[in-house]
Amino acid sequence: MGFEIFINKPFLSNYSGTMPTYSAKVIDIKTGDKSVVISEIDADELMLRIGDRVKLTKGGYNVIAMVDISDSMVSRGQLGVYKDLLTEFPAEDGELVDLSIALTPPSVDFIRKKMKGGSLEKPELLSIVKDTISHSLSELEIAAFLMSEEFVGMNMDEVEDLTRAMVETGNTIDFGEPIVDKHSIGGVPGNKVTLLIVPIVAAGGLKIPKTSSRAITSPSGTADTMEVLAPVEFSVEELKQLLQKVGGYITWGGSLNLAPADDLFIQVEHPLSIDPKSQMLASIMAKKLAVGTNAMVLDLPTGKGTKVESFDDARKLGNEFVELGSRLGIRVRCGITYGGQPIGHTVGSALEAREALETLMGNGPNSLIEKSTALAGMLFEMNGVSAKGEGQRLAKDILRSGRAYQKMQEIIKQQGGKPNIKPEEIPVGDKRYTITSPADGYISSINNSSINAIAKAAGSPRCKGAGVKLYAKMGYAVKKGDPVIEIFAERESDLREAQAVIARKPPFLIEGMLLEEIPGY
């Protein structure tokens, strides 16, 4: 499959005739967009190319779709309809479908305007967002918009308008009372702090309905980790009941249709390996505005290998989030945190769930405790639960007293999980490989990118039990032969793939260790 921007195709923009009728053929494939397939002969006769837009009409249904071309999937006179299209265009094999050429949407002109360095107005951004959601734009046209954000940028007026457009084109939730939230821009493996912050904050009396994402580029998203402990998919009414019963929850937001354009933008960003700052701002704040967040704390990890590597850039980004929040009526406070190595000692859904429970029970790593309580404390201070400078102390008291663990048990129970589950009862992969220290010394660096790659190769997040455990982190003294990293997998093939990643991307360095020997005479 492929797509092509056809901004300059006059015969398409002027054509108004009706095309021939086709016989539908349902293709049991999901493509991620709205596409149909015609034969090479039909495409030539109709002067259609891959990525051209057509309008399909059948009975009372009509939809805009992109063209794919194949002689192996359909015959002449057939119209292949992918599964993605069936919800809006319920066709059956053999049904007759009228096809006509669709005009290029005006939003393509607005994308071109942005590419040339222009500023977009709210109606123009709304048009782009609407056409993205309706799949009236091809992936390449969406990519052109995102690349213009990456390299041309947006001013704050544009970012605000884009944020509001993303909210207006999706569902919203009104909880009927003040709520708070925590978010991280991501980029650090093992960042399971949400599983501590939510019960701490809820135990402190604030309402924190946490709607999280599944993994996009990481080995485990917050929703993936929480799903080890309890179900994470609920309706809006069920979420409102959860909040009333326990004061907080950790669920997946993908089925709620909150700012739906965001997921479509992310699908295009991922293969391009880009994350435009303006899109990041709009994406995060649109989800918060859609649920009526009153106050939020934003985690900005910084350090080597993170999305924001310098403190100066982190401060600048934090100030932009604060300004955007002010424009949207959301009080925002940002915490710049250290992200140069994984948080805690585990990466991967089941392993992270184990570590989060251990920490709530009083046995977790100090790095996880410090970060979680610092961010929770910021929420306490900005909402008057504690005096300025006393928020982290209160958060630590709630954690150490067991109140946070008790609250987490309540949350797990209300979400349909086993509230008394012990960390060791959570199954992890039984296919394992340990990387040991090749020399005496100190761990001088941990490679976040390598840790992520190893965990994903081992099967995470596809396999809940897959992941990585770190026995030593930066600054730790190790002896030759000491375990440093253990890999967990559920399949031997995944374990072998993870071992292959180690050779390409060493996950750690030890001061003074021999990195490679180059043979000579």
C-alpha positions as CSV (number, residue, x, y, z in Angstrom):
1,M,0.0,0.0,0.0
2,G,1.1,3.6,-0.5
3,F,-0.2,7.1,-0.6
4,E,0.6,10.1,-2.8
5,I,-0.1,13.8,-2.3
6,F,-1.9,15.0,-5.4
7,I,-2.3,18.6,-4.6
8,N,-1.6,19.6,-8.3
9,K,-4.0,17.3,-10.2
10,P,-6.4,19.6,-12.1
11,F,-8.3,16.8,-13.8
12,L,-9.3,15.5,-10.4
13,S,-10.3,18.9,-8.9
14,N,-12.4,19.7,-12.0
15,Y,-14.0,16.3,-12.6
16,S,-17.6,15.9,-11.6
17,G,-18.8,12.9,-13.7
18,T,-20.0,9.6,-12.2
19,M,-17.8,6.6,-12.5
20,P,-19.0,3.0,-13.4
21,T,-20.7,0.8,-10.8
22,Y,-18.6,-1.8,-9.1
23,S,-19.2,-5.1,-7.4
24,A,-18.0,-5.0,-3.8
25,K,-15.5,-7.6,-2.5
26,V,-14.9,-7.5,1.3
27,I,-11.2,-7.9,2.1
28,D,-10.5,-9.3,5.6
29,I,-7.6,-6.9,6.3
30,K,-7.3,-3.8,8.5
31,T,-5.1,-1.1,7.0
32,G,-5.4,1.6,9.6
33,D,-7.1,4.0,7.1
34,K,-10.0,4.1,4.7
35,S,-8.9,2.5,1.5
36,V,-10.4,0.5,-1.4
37,V,-8.8,-1.6,-4.1
38,I,-9.4,-1.6,-7.8
39,S,-7.7,-3.5,-10.6
40,E,-4.8,-2.0,-12.7
41,I,-7.1,-2.0,-15.9
42,D,-9.9,-0.1,-14.1
43,A,-7.4,2.4,-12.6
44,D,-5.9,3.1,-16.0
45,E,-9.3,3.6,-17.6
46,L,-10.4,5.9,-14.8
47,M,-7.0,7.8,-14.7
48,L,-6.7,6.9,-11.0
49,R,-3.4,6.4,-9.2
50,I,-2.5,5.1,-5.7
51,G,-3.7,7.6,-3.1
52,D,-6.3,9.3,-5.2
53,R,-9.6,10.0,-3.4
54,V,-12.9,8.5,-4.5
55,K,-16.4,8.8,-3.2
56,L,-18.4,5.5,-2.7
57,T,-22.2,5.5,-2.7
58,K,-24.5,2.6,-1.9
59,G,-28.1,3.1,-0.7
60,G,-28.1,5.7,2.0
61,Y,-24.3,5.4,2.6
62,N,-21.5,7.3,1.2
63,V,-17.8,7.7,2.2
64,I,-14.5,9.1,1.0
65,A,-11.8,6.5,0.5
66,M,-8.2,6.3,-0.8
67,V,-7.3,4.2,-3.8
68,D,-5.0,1.2,-3.8
69,I,-4.4,-0.8,-6.9
70,S,-3.9,-4.6,-7.2
71,D,-4.6,-7.3,-9.8
72,S,-4.2,-10.1,-7.3
73,M,-6.8,-9.0,-4.8
74,V,-9.6,-7.9,-7.1
75,S,-10.6,-8.6,-10.7
76,R,-11.7,-6.0,-13.3
77,G,-15.1,-4.6,-12.2
78,Q,-14.6,-5.4,-8.5
79,L,-14.1,-3.0,-5.7
80,G,-12.1,-4.3,-2.8
81,V,-13.4,-2.9,0.6
82,Y,-11.0,-3.2,3.6
83,K,-12.5,-4.0,7.0
84,D,-11.7,-0.5,8.3
85,L,-14.3,0.9,6.0
86,L,-17.2,-1.4,7.0
87,T,-18.3,0.5,10.1
88,E,-19.1,3.6,8.0
89,F,-19.9,1.8,4.7
90,P,-21.4,-1.7,5.5
91,A,-20.9,-3.5,2.1
92,E,-21.3,-7.1,1.4
93,D,-19.8,-9.3,-1.3
94,G,-21.5,-8.7,-4.6
95,E,-23.3,-5.5,-3.6
96,L,-23.2,-2.8,-6.3
97,V,-21.3,0.4,-5.3
98,D,-21.2,3.6,-7.3
99,L,-17.8,5.3,-7.4
100,S,-17.0,8.9,-8.3
101,I,-14.0,11.1,-8.0
102,A,-13.8,13.1,-4.8
103,L,-12.4,16.7,-4.8
104,T,-9.2,17.5,-2.9
105,P,-10.3,18.9,0.5
106,P,-9.5,22.6,1.3
107,S,-7.4,21.4,4.2
108,V,-4.7,20.3,1.7
109,D,-4.3,24.0,0.8
110,F,-3.9,24.9,4.5
111,I,-1.2,22.2,4.9
112,R,0.6,23.7,1.9
113,K,0.3,27.1,3.6
114,K,2.0,25.8,6.7
115,M,4.7,24.1,4.7
116,K,5.6,27.5,3.2
117,G,5.9,29.1,6.7
118,G,2.5,30.6,7.1
119,S,0.5,30.8,10.3
120,L,-2.8,28.9,10.4
121,E,-6.1,30.3,11.8
122,K,-8.5,28.3,14.0
123,P,-10.9,27.4,11.1
124,E,-8.0,26.2,9.0
125,L,-6.6,24.0,11.8
126,L,-10.1,22.7,12.6
127,S,-10.5,21.8,8.9
128,I,-7.2,19.8,9.0
129,V,-8.2,18.0,12.2
130,K,-11.7,17.2,10.9
131,D,-10.3,15.8,7.6
132,T,-7.8,13.8,9.5
133,I,-10.5,12.1,11.6
134,S,-12.7,11.5,8.6
135,H,-9.7,9.9,6.8
136,S,-10.2,12.5,4.0
137,L,-6.4,13.2,4.1
138,S,-3.8,10.6,3.0
139,E,-1.0,9.6,5.4
140,L,1.4,11.5,3.3
141,E,-0.7,14.7,3.6
142,I,-0.9,14.2,7.4
143,A,2.9,13.6,7.3
144,A,3.3,16.9,5.4
145,F,1.4,18.7,8.2
146,L,3.4,17.1,11.0
147,M,6.7,17.7,9.2
148,S,5.8,21.4,8.8
149,E,5.1,21.5,12.6
150,E,8.6,19.9,13.1
151,F,10.6,22.1,10.9
152,V,8.5,25.3,10.6
153,G,6.9,25.3,14.0
154,M,3.8,26.9,15.5
155,N,3.3,30.0,17.6
156,M,1.3,29.7,20.8
157,D,-1.9,31.0,19.2
158,E,-1.7,28.1,16.7
159,V,-1.0,25.6,19.4
160,E,-4.0,26.8,21.4
161,D,-6.3,26.6,18.4
162,L,-5.0,23.2,17.4
163,T,-5.6,22.0,21.0
164,R,-9.2,23.3,21.0
165,A,-9.8,21.8,17.5
166,M,-8.7,18.4,18.7
167,V,-11.0,18.6,21.7
168,E,-14.0,19.9,19.7
169,T,-13.8,17.0,17.3
170,G,-14.0,14.3,20.0
171,N,-15.9,13.3,23.1
172,T,-15.6,15.1,26.5
173,I,-16.2,14.0,30.0
174,D,-17.7,16.2,32.8
175,F,-17.0,14.7,36.2
176,G,-18.9,17.5,37.9
177,E,-16.2,18.3,40.4
178,P,-12.6,19.5,40.5
179,I,-10.1,16.9,39.3
180,V,-6.3,16.7,39.0
181,D,-4.0,14.8,36.8
182,K,-0.3,13.8,36.3
183,H,1.4,13.4,32.9
184,S,4.8,12.6,31.6
185,I,6.2,13.5,28.2
186,G,7.8,10.0,28.3
187,G,11.0,8.7,26.8
188,V,12.3,7.0,29.9
189,P,12.0,3.2,30.3
190,G,10.4,1.8,33.4
191,N,8.6,5.0,34.3
192,K,5.8,3.3,36.4
193,V,5.4,6.3,38.8
194,T,1.7,6.7,37.9
195,L,0.9,3.4,39.7
196,L,2.2,5.1,42.9
197,I,1.1,8.7,42.3
198,V,-2.6,7.9,41.7
199,P,-3.1,6.0,45.0
200,I,-1.0,8.5,47.0
201,V,-3.0,11.4,45.6
202,A,-6.4,9.7,46.0
203,A,-5.5,8.7,49.6
204,G,-4.7,12.4,50.2
205,G,-8.2,13.4,49.3
206,L,-7.9,14.7,45.7
207,K,-9.8,13.2,42.8
208,I,-7.4,11.9,40.1
209,P,-9.1,10.0,37.2
210,K,-6.0,8.9,35.3
211,T,-6.6,8.0,31.7
212,S,-3.4,6.5,30.3
213,S,-2.1,5.2,27.0
214,R,-0.7,1.9,25.9
215,A,2.8,1.6,24.6
216,I,3.6,3.5,21.4
217,T,7.4,3.4,21.2
218,S,8.1,2.1,24.7
219,P,8.2,-1.5,26.1
220,S,5.2,-0.8,28.3
221,G,2.6,2.0,28.6
222,T,1.0,2.8,31.9
223,A,-2.2,1.1,30.8
224,D,-0.3,-2.0,29.8
225,T,1.3,-2.2,33.3
226,M,-2.0,-1.5,35.1
227,E,-3.7,-4.2,33.0
228,V,-1.5,-6.8,34.7
229,L,-3.4,-5.9,37.9
230,A,-6.9,-5.1,36.7
231,P,-9.0,-4.4,33.6
232,V,-8.4,-1.0,32.1
233,E,-11.3,-0.5,29.6
234,F,-14.4,1.2,30.8
235,S,-17.3,3.3,29.6
236,V,-17.7,7.0,30.6
237,E,-20.4,6.1,33.1
238,E,-18.3,3.4,34.6
239,L,-15.4,5.8,35.0
240,K,-17.6,8.3,36.8
241,Q,-18.7,5.6,39.2
242,L,-15.1,4.5,39.8
243,L,-14.1,8.1,40.6
244,Q,-16.9,8.4,43.1
245,K,-16.2,5.1,44.8
246,V,-12.4,5.3,45.2
247,G,-11.3,8.8,44.2
248,G,-9.0,7.6,41.4
249,Y,-8.3,5.0,38.7
250,I,-5.8,4.1,36.1
251,T,-7.5,3.1,32.8
252,W,-6.9,3.1,29.0
253,G,-8.3,6.1,27.1
254,G,-8.1,4.6,23.6
255,S,-11.8,3.6,23.5
256,L,-13.2,6.9,24.8
257,N,-12.7,8.9,21.6
258,L,-11.0,11.8,23.5
259,A,-9.2,14.0,21.0
260,P,-9.3,11.2,18.4
261,A,-7.1,13.0,15.9
262,D,-4.2,12.5,18.3
263,D,-4.1,8.8,17.8
264,L,-4.1,9.3,14.0
265,F,-1.3,11.8,14.2
266,I,0.8,9.4,16.4
267,Q,0.3,6.6,13.8
268,V,2.1,8.8,11.3
269,E,4.7,10.3,13.7
270,H,5.9,6.8,14.8
271,P,7.5,5.6,11.5
272,L,8.9,9.1,10.9
273,S,10.5,9.1,14.4
274,I,9.4,12.7,15.0
275,D,7.5,14.3,17.9
276,P,6.9,17.9,17.0
277,K,6.9,20.2,20.0
278,S,3.7,21.9,19.0
279,Q,1.9,18.6,18.5
280,M,3.2,17.3,21.8
281,L,1.8,20.4,23.6
282,A,-1.6,20.1,21.8
283,S,-1.8,16.3,22.2
284,I,-1.2,16.3,26.0
285,M,-3.3,19.3,26.8
286,A,-6.2,18.3,24.5
287,K,-6.7,15.1,26.5
288,K,-6.6,17.0,29.8
289,L,-9.1,19.7,28.5
290,A,-11.4,16.9,27.2
291,V,-11.9,15.5,30.7
292,G,-12.1,18.9,32.5
293,T,-8.8,18.8,34.4
294,N,-8.4,21.7,36.8
295,A,-4.8,21.2,37.8
296,M,-2.0,19.0,36.5
297,V,1.6,18.2,37.2
298,L,3.8,17.5,34.2
299,D,6.9,15.3,34.4
300,L,9.7,16.5,32.1
301,P,12.5,13.9,32.2
302,T,15.8,15.3,31.0
303,G,19.2,13.8,30.4
304,K,21.1,11.8,27.8
305,G,18.7,9.8,25.6
306,T,15.5,11.6,26.7
307,K,13.2,13.7,24.5
308,V,14.6,16.8,26.2
309,E,18.3,16.4,26.9
310,S,19.2,19.8,28.5
311,F,17.8,21.6,31.5
312,D,17.4,24.8,29.5
313,D,15.3,23.1,26.9
314,A,13.2,21.4,29.6
315,R,12.6,24.8,31.3
316,K,11.6,26.4,28.0
317,L,9.2,23.5,27.3
318,G,7.8,23.6,30.8
319,N,7.1,27.3,30.5
320,E,5.2,26.7,27.2
321,F,3.1,24.1,28.9
322,V,2.3,26.5,31.8
323,E,1.3,29.2,29.3
324,L,-0.9,26.9,27.2
325,G,-2.5,25.6,30.4
326,S,-3.3,29.2,31.4
327,R,-4.9,29.8,28.1
328,L,-7.0,26.7,28.5
329,G,-8.0,27.3,32.1
330,I,-5.8,24.5,33.5
331,R,-3.3,25.2,36.3
332,V,0.0,23.5,35.3
333,R,3.1,22.9,37.3
334,C,6.1,21.1,35.7
335,G,8.7,19.0,37.4
336,I,12.0,18.5,35.6
337,T,13.2,15.0,36.6
338,Y,16.3,13.0,35.9
339,G,15.8,10.6,33.0
340,G,19.3,9.5,32.1
341,Q,18.5,5.9,33.1
342,P,15.4,3.7,33.8
343,I,13.2,4.6,36.8
344,G,13.5,1.8,39.4
345,H,15.0,-1.5,38.3
346,T,12.4,-3.0,35.9
347,V,11.1,-2.5,32.4
348,G,8.1,-4.4,31.0
349,S,4.5,-4.7,32.0
350,A,4.5,-7.6,34.6
351,L,7.9,-6.7,36.0
352,E,6.9,-3.0,36.5
353,A,3.6,-4.0,38.1
354,R,5.6,-6.2,40.5
355,E,7.9,-3.3,41.4
356,A,5.1,-0.8,41.8
357,L,3.3,-3.2,44.3
358,E,6.6,-3.8,46.2
359,T,7.1,-0.1,46.5
360,L,3.5,0.5,47.7
361,M,4.2,-2.2,50.3
362,G,7.3,-0.5,51.5
363,N,10.1,-2.3,49.7
364,G,10.7,-0.4,46.5
365,P,13.8,1.4,45.1
366,N,14.6,4.9,46.4
367,S,14.6,6.4,42.9
368,L,11.0,5.4,42.3
369,I,9.9,6.6,45.7
370,E,11.6,10.0,45.4
371,K,10.2,10.7,41.9
372,S,6.7,9.5,42.7
373,T,6.4,11.4,46.0
374,A,7.9,14.6,44.6
375,L,5.4,14.7,41.8
376,A,2.5,13.8,44.1
377,G,3.7,16.4,46.5
378,M,3.5,19.1,43.8
379,L,-0.2,18.2,43.3
380,F,-0.8,18.5,47.1
381,E,0.8,21.9,47.3
382,M,-0.9,23.4,44.3
383,N,-4.3,22.3,45.5
384,G,-4.0,23.4,49.1
385,V,-3.7,19.9,50.6
386,S,-0.3,20.8,52.1
387,A,1.7,23.9,52.7
388,K,4.4,24.9,50.2
389,G,7.5,22.8,50.6
390,E,5.6,20.2,52.6
391,G,4.0,18.2,49.7
392,Q,6.6,15.5,49.3
393,R,6.8,14.9,53.0
394,L,3.0,14.4,53.1
395,A,3.2,12.1,50.1
396,K,5.9,10.0,51.8
397,D,3.9,9.8,55.0
398,I,0.9,8.4,53.0
399,L,3.2,5.9,51.2
400,R,5.0,4.8,54.3
401,S,1.9,4.5,56.4
402,G,0.4,2.0,54.0
403,R,-2.6,4.2,53.1
404,A,-1.4,4.4,49.4
405,Y,-1.2,0.6,49.2
406,Q,-4.7,0.3,50.8
407,K,-6.0,2.8,48.3
408,M,-4.4,0.9,45.4
409,Q,-6.0,-2.3,46.6
410,E,-9.4,-0.5,46.5
411,I,-8.7,0.7,43.0
412,I,-7.7,-2.7,41.8
413,K,-10.8,-4.2,43.3
414,Q,-13.2,-1.6,41.8
415,Q,-11.5,-2.1,38.4
416,G,-12.2,-5.8,38.6
417,G,-8.8,-7.2,39.6
418,K,-7.5,-9.2,42.6
419,P,-6.9,-6.6,45.4
420,N,-4.7,-8.9,47.5
421,I,-2.4,-10.1,44.8
422,K,1.3,-10.4,45.9
423,P,4.1,-9.2,43.7
424,E,5.5,-12.7,43.4
425,E,2.2,-14.0,42.2
426,I,2.4,-11.9,39.0
427,P,3.8,-14.3,36.3
428,V,6.9,-13.2,34.3
429,G,8.6,-14.9,31.4
430,D,10.4,-18.1,32.2
431,K,12.9,-17.8,29.3
432,R,15.7,-15.9,30.9
433,Y,19.2,-14.6,30.1
434,T,21.6,-12.8,32.5
435,I,24.2,-10.3,31.3
436,T,27.1,-10.2,33.7
437,S,29.9,-7.7,34.3
438,P,32.9,-8.4,32.2
439,A,35.3,-6.7,34.7
440,D,35.6,-5.1,38.1
441,G,34.6,-1.5,38.3
442,Y,31.7,0.9,38.4
443,I,28.7,1.2,36.1
444,S,29.5,4.5,34.2
445,S,26.4,4.6,32.0
446,I,23.1,2.9,31.2
447,N,21.8,3.2,27.6
448,N,18.0,3.9,27.7
449,S,17.7,3.3,24.0
450,S,19.3,-0.1,24.4
451,I,17.2,-1.1,27.4
452,N,14.1,-0.2,25.4
453,A,15.2,-2.2,22.4
454,I,16.1,-5.3,24.4
455,A,12.8,-5.3,26.3
456,K,10.8,-4.9,23.0
457,A,12.9,-7.6,21.3
458,A,12.1,-9.9,24.3
459,G,8.4,-9.4,23.5
460,S,7.2,-6.4,25.6
461,P,4.5,-5.1,25.6
462,R,3.0,-7.9,23.4
463,C,3.9,-10.4,26.1
464,K,3.1,-9.1,29.5
465,G,5.8,-11.2,31.2
466,A,8.6,-10.0,28.9
467,G,11.1,-7.3,29.9
468,V,14.3,-6.4,31.6
469,K,15.5,-6.3,35.2
470,L,18.5,-4.1,36.2
471,Y,20.6,-5.4,39.2
472,A,23.0,-2.5,38.9
473,K,22.6,1.1,37.8
474,M,24.9,4.1,37.3
475,G,27.4,4.4,40.0
476,Y,27.0,0.8,41.3
477,A,30.2,-1.1,42.1
478,V,30.4,-4.5,40.4
479,K,32.7,-7.4,40.3
480,K,33.6,-9.5,37.3
481,G,30.8,-12.0,36.8
482,D,28.2,-10.1,38.9
483,P,24.7,-10.0,37.3
484,V,23.9,-6.6,35.8
485,I,20.8,-7.1,33.6
486,E,18.4,-10.0,33.3
487,I,16.2,-10.5,30.3
488,F,12.8,-12.1,30.6
489,A,10.9,-13.6,27.7
490,E,7.9,-15.9,27.1
491,R,9.3,-17.4,23.9
492,E,12.8,-18.7,23.1
493,S,12.8,-16.9,19.7
494,D,12.2,-13.6,21.5
495,L,14.9,-14.3,24.0
496,R,17.4,-15.0,21.1
497,E,16.3,-11.7,19.4
498,A,16.9,-9.8,22.6
499,Q,20.4,-11.3,22.9
500,A,21.1,-10.2,19.4
501,V,20.2,-6.6,20.3
502,I,22.8,-6.7,23.1
503,A,25.6,-7.3,20.6
504,R,24.5,-4.3,18.5
505,K,23.6,-1.9,21.3
506,P,25.5,-2.5,24.6
507,P,23.1,-1.6,27.5
508,F,25.8,-0.5,29.9
509,L,29.4,0.5,30.3
510,I,31.8,-0.2,33.1
511,E,34.5,2.3,33.9
512,G,37.8,0.9,32.5
513,M,36.2,-2.1,30.7
514,L,37.5,-3.2,27.3
515,L,34.9,-2.3,24.7
516,E,36.3,-4.0,21.7
517,E,39.5,-5.7,20.5
518,I,40.7,-5.0,16.9
519,P,43.0,-7.7,15.8
520,G,46.3,-6.8,14.1
521,Y,49.7,-8.3,13.2
